[in-house]
Every structure is written in C-alpha cells, then in structure tokens.
Amino acid sequence: MDSYQKLKTARKNGRPTGGAYVAELFDFPIEFHGDRRFGDDLAIMGGLAFLDDKPVTFIAMEKGTDLESRVKRNFGCPKPEGYRKALRLMKQAEKFHRPVICFVDTLGAYPGADAEERGQGQAIAESIMEMMGLKTPVISVIIGEGGSGGALALASANKVLILEHAVYSVISPEGCASILWKESTPENVAKAADCLHITAQDMKKFEVAEEIIPEDFEHFPQMCGNMKKILISALEELSALSEEEILQQRYQRFRKFGIFEEKKAGLFRKK
C-alpha cells in the first residue's frame, strides 16, 4: 500500500481502539478520571494495571467504537483536561516508580474555542516538557494515527513502537494539502501523505520508531500476545537503567532525529 492507502487503513472503522488494547494486554486495569482542575476528558483514558505481574500506568487515547461513543469521546481528539489528566497520572507513576505505557491514536488535539480558552497549547507543551523529564521508563505505541503535537504529547518516550499500517505525522495530510495547494482534494491529500513520509516503515527508517508490530486483527488476542512480549522486553531493558540513564537515553533519542552534516568553520567563506 502507498502512504494514502495506509492513512485510510489507519482510520478505518472497526480498527481496535486504545481501550481494546488496555483490556487485552493488562490484568486488573483500574481507570482514574479527572485532571483536578476542570473536568474529565473521555478522549484519554488512564489508570493502573499489571503487565505480567508488574504494576504499570497506562494512558490511552480512545476514539470510541460507534457514533454515540465517538461523540462522547470527541472522536479521540483530546482537550486540555485530557492532557492534564495524563500528566497527573505520569507524575504519579514517577512518584511510585511505575513505568508508563501510552497508546496513541488521534487526528490531533481538539482545536475548538473552548479548548483554546482552557489552554490547549500550554497543556500540550507542558505534557511534552514534563514527559522528557520523567524519571521512569516511558513506552508509547502508535496504534492508529499519530497526528501532530496532539500525538507527541503522549509520545515523548524512551521507546516508540508502531503498528504495521499506522501513521505518524507532524501535520495531517489534509492540513498539509490545504497549506501547499490551497485545496484538500483526495488527490492533493494523497500527494501530501507521500511527501510527509508518514508510514510505519518511514518511521523505522528515520529512527522515529524503534520497532514495527505486525497487524493481525482477525487474531487480535494473538497479536496482543506478541505486543505484550515486546513491551515486557522493552521494559526489562529500560528498568535496568538508573534514573539519570533513563533521562539521558530519552534525551539522546530525540537529539539524533534528522539528517545533518557538520562543516568545518570557514568552509563557505568567499575567497
């Protein structure tokens, strides 16, 4: 499939949402609610659970599975209180030395007036900043669409895993097409998706994601069993590090993004 086909696959109805992974991967999940400032955002669910007898904090973006639940969960587009709830749970995990596992699936953060009034940009920025300084292992899994800063707010992690046909992008292809070609037609969106390099294979190539997880939704429990093994292995690797090493590993992971070449001083001076 090309990039546009993978984008449509990542958004396809019937694709398992964050809650399905929480239910299948973890034992005894307990969901917490509210950001202790404004309210509860159902686009993000989070709480405590056990992963192979190890206590963890889970945070998952949840789109809903039918029209009623999707409206209730704002189609998986979090508002500020959602990011603040997630951050509250992350800080709690750090206090009690629990790893954090995030599941990312969103078009992007909700851009409505009410979200802006309550500090949407600040909530995203605080989440990214605080995640970079968490002294506990953080693993994020892109399970569908990872859109812009709304996704990065839960993906500033030590390791990022991505499903085979998931996508991850700095902007939605529709938004990119509107900017570049002033019209978000299917043809322009397809061109934008190709230019943005949004596929899981692109993410692995650019080292934005560490591992691609094969998809097999017809055998979802077996697929989650494979994902569980990968998560346990990654957590064992990260748990062996000290707090300072965890911070440095996360910092260096983001520092190496991009391709660049250093030139000697004076190389470009005119003779």
Summary of the structure (lengths in Angstrom):
residues: 271
radius of gyration: 18.8
end to end distance: 50.7
largest distance: 70.7
contacts: 895
relative contact order: 0.13
helix: 46%
strand: 19%
